[in-house]
Amino acid sequence: MVTTPGVCSTTVVVLPRVIWPVSNTGVPLTVPTTRWVPVTWLVTSRTAPSGTARTTSVDAGAEGPTSSTVLVEGGTNWHESPDGHAAELADSMRISTLGVKSVRATVGELAAREHPAASEASATARTATGRRMGRVWQVCDPSAVDSWGPERAAELTALCQAALADERLTGDELLAGCWDDPGVVLADPGGAGAVSAVVRRAGDFAVGFVKLVAVHPEARRQGVGRALLEAAAEWVWSQGGTDVHLAGSAPFFLWPGVDTRFTAAHCLVEAAGYTETGAVFDMSVPVGFRHPVPEGIELRRALDERDAEAVDRLVARRWPEWSAEQRRGTEQGTCVGAFDPATGDAVAFACHSVNRAGWFGPTGTDDAWRHRGIGHALLGQVCTDLSVAGFRDVEICWIGPFGFYAAAGGSMSRVFRTYHHPKP
């Protein structure tokens, strides 16, 4: 966000996996191509100086626009206020009830508001799943599994909501994590459980990762989880993998390991022959965190082609292993860059909501520009965005420097154990 006084900036509308840019200067911005949910979004932005509002309604449609534009006139830069954010947001930007909770809402919940027929069909499927859960499951054979494609995303979402309710996994997150990133989703024929796996390759090496294991609470302790883990391992071996990890399957993952609170999951993987390899940590930073932008730096989203290419070059040169995540963030409009105004070069970047809504990262600052407060300014910008979406905290997943986030008011929030199983 450019914070030069008197210069109109960019306001955002929060969508699932998307921060939709709206130009306050009257210049239309092209909406990034992404997956859309068939709902209507409303945004009202105050126009300067009178405070009168202009509301724009956009119907994304089933497929969504790939080149549509939204225009909001005038406006003040609500990011310039150093301390308040709830009041300033209420005054300078109004997002409809759909938009405010969209990042956390499931695809089905959103679609239900405008497409009740589709919602009713989904509810019928969930009811059928609930009826199936009343019987005793007999699946213990790893070969007796089905392969699910993305058309089964609603079923996987319903299963995860039952098995991992506190995670609040959305259909969009599961589509991105399990199918957009090529791999496999294997499920019990009756829908009692499912596992997602992927193989990462580097030269001649191929390593498998289990991204997700979900078993309905009423189907546990009947061999379903063990059978799914074995089926995932067999699939990895068939793809040339040498071992299987329960760890962060970078660049795209749903967790960086197995949460230490998931006692049943730890018992399952130990019984299946996995051995612990370490631990990784998450921290949480309140969305109220703000930090001034250092002099000689401009912060803005990498929305236009020049800025996007500048961030691409920076990440490819300094952190090539993060390029895929950063590009997804750029495509979604959730990548913020720090730019040298003299050259237009990107000197730092930060993304959010790449793998999970509200999760921060990746982020990095070029060595020559470190220790100037740029990293904290980027974190503050992400906190501002997520406060609009109704989040109370930003989850810093798979953290690196503890001190950097602690200085922003962060505290330890989650601990994950990682596991490994070699090919027999």
N, C-alpha and C positions, 0 to 999 in steps of 0.2 A: 504494500500500500504506500503510495507516495504521500508523504505527510507535509509537504511544503505548504505553509499557510496560504490560503486564498486559492489554492488549486483544487478543483473538484476531483473527487476520487471515485473508486469503484465500490458500489454496493453489491451485496450478494443475496441470492435466494437459495436457501439450503434445500437440496433435493437428495434422494437416496443415491449415494456414491457420487454426487455431483454438487459442486458449488456453482450455481448458475450466475454468471456475471451480468450486471445491469449497469450501463454507463450513466453516470450522473451528468456528464457533459453534453448529453444529447447525441452521442455517437453510438450507433448500435453495435453490439458485440455478437459475434456468431456463437451459438451454443455448441459446445463440444459434443461430438458424436459419442453416445454411450447407450447403455440399456435404460429404457424408460418404463415407467409405470403409468398405466392409463388413468391418470387423474388430472384434475384441473388445479393449477397453482395460482395463487393470488399474491401480489405484493403491492404495498402502498409505500411510496417514498415521499417524504416532505419536499416540497419544492421551495426554493429560496426566492425572495425573502419572506413571502407572505405566510408560508406555512401551509398553504393549500396543498391538497394531495391529489395525485393522479394515480389511479389504480389500473394495472395491466393484468388481464386474465389470459393465461396461456393454456390451451388444451393440448397436452403432449401427445395424446392418441396412443394407440396400442404400440405402434412402432416408434413414435416420438419424432420430433423434428431433428434434422441433421444440419440444417442451415438457417433455421428461423432466428429472428432477432426480437429482443425486448427493449423498449425504450422508456426510460424514466428521466424526466427533465429536472434540471436544477439540483438542489440538495446540498447539504453540508456534510463535512467529513466527520462522522461520529467517532472515527478512530482517533481523532486529535485530542479527545478528552482523556487525561492521564489517569483518572481514578474511577469515575463512574462508568458502568456499562449497561446495567439494567435500565436505568432511567433514560440514558441517551438512546438506547435501542428502542425503548417504548416511544420516545419522542420522534426520532428521525427515521425509523423503519418499522413498518408493521408487516409481519408475515402471518399468513392465514394459519388457522389451527392445523391444517394439513401440513404446511411447510415446517412449522415449529418442531413437530415431533417426527418428521419424516425420516430423519437419519436413523432413529431407533426403531421406527415402525416396520412391521413386516410388510412384504409386498402384498400379501393377502389382506391385511388390515386396511391398507391404503386403497386397494382395488375395490374393497367391499363398499366404500363410500360412494363410488360412482358406478360400480358394476355389480349390483346386488345379485344378479343371476349367476355370475361367475363365482361370487362369494358363497352362494347357496350350494353350488356344486362342490366347492372345496370343503364346505362344512359337512356335506354328505359323505365325502371321502374320509374326513376325520372321524365322523361317527362310525363308519364302517371299520376304521382302524381300531377305534375304541372297543367295538364289539369283538374284534379278533383277539384283543388283549385278554379277553376273559377266559381263553382256553390255555391249556398247557402246551408249551412249544416243544417240539421234538427235534429241532434242527441242531445237530452236533457234527454234521459232515461238512468239511470245508468245500467239498465239490458241489454241495447242494445250495448254491447261492445264485442270485440273479445279478446281472449287470444293469445298473440304472443309468439312463441318459438324462439330460437336462429336463426332459418332459416330466420327470418324476421329482422335480425340485420341490413342489408343494408337499409331497409325501415326506421327503427328507426334512423339510422345515418343520412339519408337524411332529415328526419323530424327535427332532432335536429339542423342540419346545417341551416335550414330555420328559425326555431323558436328561436334558441340560438346561432346565428352565432359567436358572440364574444367568446363563450366558447370553440370553436374548439374541440368539443368532437369527438373522433375517434371511429370507429367501434370496435376496440379492447378494448377501455375503456368501451364502452357500453356492450360488451359481458361479460367482467369481472365484471362490476358493477351490471348488471341487470340479468344475467343468471348464471354465474359461482357461484355467491352467491345466493343460492336458494331463490326464491321469485316468483313474478308474474309480467308480463307486460301485461297491458290491453290497448286496443286501440279502437278508433272509427272505425266502420266497413269500412268507406271510407278512413281511414288513415289520418284524419284531426288532430288527437292528440293521445297521448299515456301517460300512467302513469306507473311507476314502484314502487312496494311496497315490503316490506319484514317484516317478524315477527321475533323478537328476543326473545329467551326464556331463563329464568333463574329460575330453579326450577319450581315452580307452576305458575310463572308469565310469561305472554306473552304480548309483546308490539309491536305495528305496527309502521312502518316508511314509509313515502312516500319519495322515493329517487329522483324521476324525474317526472315532469309534463311538457309536451311540446305540444303546440297547434300551428299549422301553422298560421302565421300572417293573412292570408286571411280568416281563419275560427274562428277568435276570436269574442267575444261578441255575440256568438250564443248559449251559454250554453254548449259547448263542454268541457271546463275545469272543470266546476262545476260537470258535469255528470261523468267525469273521477275521480275526487276526491271522489265523493260519491261511485263510483264503487270500488275504492281502499279501502275505509273504510268498505264497505260490505264484501269485501274479508278478511280483517283483522278480522272482527267479526266472520266470518265463520271459521277462524283458531284459535279461542279462545282468540284473542287479547282483551285487556281491554280498550285500547286507541290508538290513532294514533298521531304520532309526525312528524312534518316537521323539522328535525334536523339531525345531523350526526348519521347515522345508523351504528355505529362502530360494527365490525371492518372494514367493507367495505362500502364506500359511494362515492357519486359524488360531494356533497357539504356538509358542516357542518350545513347548514341552508338555509334560503332564502336571497339571496343577497339584500342589502338595495336599490340597484339601480333598482331592478326588480319591479317597481311600480305596474304593472298590476298583478303580482303574489301576492303581498301583498293584493291588493284589492280582488283578488279571494279567498284567504284563509280566510280573514276576513268575507267575504260574506257567506262562507261555514260554519261559526261557529267556526273557530279556534281562540284560544286566544294566545297572545304572552307569552312566558316563559323566554325570555332572549336574549342575544346576544353573538356571538363569533367572533373572529377576525383572519385575516390572516396578515402576514408580508411578505415582499419581500426582498431578499438579493441578491446583484449583484453576478454573477458567478465569478467575478474576485477576490472574497475573498479567501485568503489563510492564513493558520496558521501552524507554525512549529509543528512537532510531538514531544511531550515531550520525554525526555530521559527515557529509560527503558520501552518503549511501542513500539509495532509494529502494524501498520495499514495494513490490507489487506482484500480483499473480502472474505466472508465466502463461498468459492467455494468447498474446499475438505470436506470430511465427518467429519474429526476431528474438523475443524473450525466451520462448520455448527452446529455440536452437541454442541460445547462450547457456541455458541451464543444462541442456543435453551435453554440450561440450565440456562444461565444468565437471559434471558427474562422470562422463566417459574418461576424462583425463585423471581425475583424482580417486573416484570410487566406482570403477566399472562394474563391480559386483552389485551395485545398487541401481544400475541403469534401468532395469525392467520395472522396478517399483516406482522409480521417479517418473518414468514415462507414463505409467498408469495414473499417477497423481496429476501429471500435466494434462492428460486426456480428460480427466474428471474435473479439472479446474480446482484441484486441492493442493497444488504446488505453488509455494510462494518463493520468489527469488529476491536476493539482495544484489543490487546492480551498482556498478561504478558509473555514475552519470557522465563521466568524461569519455568513456569508451563504449559504454553499453554492455560490457562484459559482466557475466554473473560471477559473483565472488562467494556466494553462499546460497543455500536453499533449504527448504523444509517442506515436507509433505505431511498430510494427515488423511485418515480414513482410506488408506490404500488397501489394507487387508481386512480391517474391522472398523466400523464407524466409531469415530472418536479416538482412535489410536494414532499416536504421533510417530512420525518417522517414515522414511529415513530423513536424516538431516546432516548437513556438514558445512563447514566454513573452510575456504582455501587457506593454506598455511600463512600466506603473506598478509592475510586480513584477520587473523585470529586475535583474541584478547582486546577487542574493541567494543564488545557488547552486541555484535551482530547476531550471534546465535540466540541470545535472550530476546532480542527484538523480534526475530522470526518466531520464537516460541510464543511471545506475547500476541503476535498477529494470529497465530493458530488458535490460541485461547479465545480471542475475540470472535473468530468465526464459529467456534464450537459453542460459545455462550449463546449465540443466535439460535443454534439448533437445540437449545434446551439442556445441554450437558452441564453438569456441575464440576466435572474434573476431566482432564486430559490424561489418557493412559499412555505412559511412555513404555512401550513394549520392548523387551529384550535390550535393556539399557546398557550403555557403555559407561560414561563417567558419572558416578554417583553425585559428586560435588556440584556439577553443573546444574543438575535438576534440583538438588537440595537447596541451592541458592535461589531458586525460583519458587520455593515453598513446597517442593515435592517431598513425598515420603514413600517408603516401601509399601507396595500394595499387593503384590502377588509373587509367589515363588514357584518355579517349575523344575521338576526333575526330568532329565533326558535319559533315554534308554537306547540300547543297541542289541541287535540280534544278527550274528553272522550266518551266512548260508551254510547249511550242514555239509 
